Amino acid sequence: MTDAGRKRAFEPVVAPDAQVLILGSLPGAASLAAARYYAHPRNGFWPLIGGVLGEDLAALPYEQRLERLKARGVGLWDVIASAERSGSLDAAIRSPEAADLRGLVESLPNLRAVAFNGGLAAKLGRRILRDLEGVALVDLPSSSPAHAISLSAKADSWAILGKFLPG
């Protein structure tokens, strides 16, 4: 997913009836190498979203994790389509090209919330979606291990996503 030093985001993982869309900034080095969302073993994404859904998603094979997310009304993508970056830190991102967030959001008639996984995702995503009506914009603490607060503190913040999902 790289060419000439540019990192490229994955395709969205989303079902047409998604109710929550979680947006990161851009996949890190471990995720790009594995061609999987949130592949770094210390990234808390899978335990965090599993906690919201009441399922141990981290115990499932990757493809089953994605299928469970879609079945439960959760989609994944990134706010940046491509950028230059060495390493995995958001602070190292240069020359970002925005993903077509508006196009994706407008194709999801049941969408109730867009959640931003981390500060850069929120900053850039809110800029693109600032005039969006009828959909909550939710800032979440980053699931990255570089965001140094405890997983349990992150989980307390991530729990808000449950109110946008059925049952």
C-alpha positions, 0 to 999 in steps of 0.5 A: 500500500505504498508507492514512492514513500506515500502510504495509502489507506485501506478500502472502507469496511462497511455494510450498507446498513452501518449505524456507526462509522469509526475513522482513524487517521491512516494505517500505521506501519504494522497495519500496512505490512499486515494489510489489516486494520489495527494490526499492531499487537499493542493497539487497543482497537479490537479490545475497545470495540469488542468491549462496546459490542460485548464480544471478544473480537480480538480472539477471532481471526481477522476476517471474522472480526470484520464480518462481526463489525459489519453485522453489528452495524459498525464500519471502519475507514480512515480520514486520510486516503494517502500521505507521506509518513515515516513510521507510524506516528500521526505527527509524522504525517505530511502532505495528506490527501483526504478520503472521500468521507462525505461520499461514504457518509452520504451512501449510508442512510442508517448512519447515526454516528461518526467516531474519530479514533484519535485527535488527528482523525477528529481534526481532519474529519470534523473539517470535512464533515462539519456541516453534516446533519442528523449524524453525531460526531464523536471524538474518541481517545486514540486506540494507539499505544502512543496515546498514553492513557490506560485501556480502561480509561479509553474504554470508558470513553469508547462506551458512548458508541453503544448508544448509537447501536441496536441492542 
